[in-house]
Amino acid sequence: MPAVGAIEVNGVKLDTRDGAAIRDEAVLRVTALEDAEVVLVDAG
């Protein structure tokens, strides 16, 4: 989840405060589309 800014996670755009539940991915590719702060949580 980007706390600030916009990112793409495996090709899916996320804007500020958007959340994403990600599972069963062999590779996690995070790309900043602008200056961003990202929060990652391992809930497993």
Secondary structure, 3 states (H helix, E strand, C coil): CEEECCEEECCEEECCCCCCCCCCCCCCCEEECCCCEECCCCCC
